[in-house]
Amino acid sequence: MSTCATCGNEYGDTFTVTKDGQSFDFDSFECAIHKLAPSCSQCGCRVVGHGVQHGDTVYCCAHCAKAAGDEGLVDRN
């Protein structure tokens, strides 16, 4: 049994994600997203898809980038 790195649940069927040299065990994709996915700098939601980025600033979409004052970013097709 492993323990989920996000919720602490002990679960017999966890999976491991390695990012930047660190490994984490999770019991669900939801927990992996909460721990590892970046948050939109404008609305705070987790960026699960491609999102858009200006420098080090991540947004979930071009609409949020524009609302934050970052002009010219477009959603990927």
C-alpha positions as CSV (number, residue, x, y, z in Angstrom):
1,M,0.0,0.0,0.0
2,S,1.2,3.5,-0.9
3,T,0.1,6.8,0.5
4,C,-1.2,9.5,-1.9
5,A,1.0,12.6,-1.9
6,T,-2.0,14.9,-2.0
7,C,-4.8,13.5,0.2
8,G,-2.9,11.0,2.3
9,N,-5.2,8.1,1.4
10,E,-3.6,4.7,1.7
11,Y,-4.4,2.9,-1.5
12,G,-3.3,-0.4,-3.0
13,D,-3.3,0.8,-6.6
14,T,-1.5,4.1,-6.7
15,F,0.6,5.4,-9.6
16,T,3.8,7.4,-9.5
17,V,4.5,10.6,-11.4
18,T,8.1,11.9,-11.6
19,K,8.6,15.7,-12.3
20,D,11.8,17.6,-12.0
21,G,13.6,14.7,-10.4
22,Q,11.0,14.2,-7.6
23,S,8.6,11.3,-7.5
24,F,5.0,11.4,-6.1
25,D,2.5,8.6,-5.5
26,F,-1.2,9.4,-6.2
27,D,-4.4,7.5,-5.8
28,S,-6.2,9.5,-8.6
29,F,-5.6,11.9,-11.4
30,E,-7.5,14.5,-9.5
31,C,-4.9,14.4,-6.7
32,A,-2.0,14.5,-9.2
33,I,-3.6,17.6,-10.8
34,H,-4.0,19.4,-7.5
35,K,-0.4,18.7,-6.6
36,L,1.4,19.2,-9.9
37,A,-0.6,21.3,-12.4
38,P,0.1,25.0,-12.5
39,S,-2.7,27.5,-11.5
40,C,-3.9,30.2,-13.8
41,S,-2.5,33.6,-12.7
42,Q,-5.8,35.3,-13.4
43,C,-8.6,33.0,-12.2
44,G,-6.7,30.4,-10.1
45,C,-8.1,27.3,-11.8
46,R,-5.6,24.4,-12.5
47,V,-4.3,24.4,-16.0
48,V,-4.8,20.8,-17.1
49,G,-4.7,21.5,-20.9
50,H,-2.2,23.5,-22.9
51,G,-3.0,26.9,-21.5
52,V,-1.0,30.0,-22.6
53,Q,2.1,31.5,-21.1
54,H,3.9,34.8,-21.2
55,G,7.4,34.5,-19.6
56,D,6.9,32.6,-16.4
57,T,3.2,33.6,-16.1
58,V,0.7,30.8,-16.9
59,Y,-2.9,31.3,-17.8
60,C,-5.6,28.8,-18.5
61,C,-6.7,30.6,-21.7
62,A,-6.1,33.7,-23.8
63,H,-9.2,35.4,-22.2
64,C,-7.6,35.3,-18.7
65,A,-4.3,36.5,-20.2
66,K,-6.1,39.5,-21.7
67,A,-8.1,40.2,-18.5
68,A,-4.7,40.3,-16.7
69,G,-3.3,42.8,-19.2
70,D,-1.2,40.4,-21.3
71,E,-2.2,41.2,-24.8
72,G,-1.5,39.2,-27.9
73,L,-1.7,35.7,-26.5
74,V,-4.0,33.3,-28.4
75,D,-5.4,29.9,-27.5
76,R,-3.7,26.9,-29.2
77,N,-5.7,25.0,-31.8
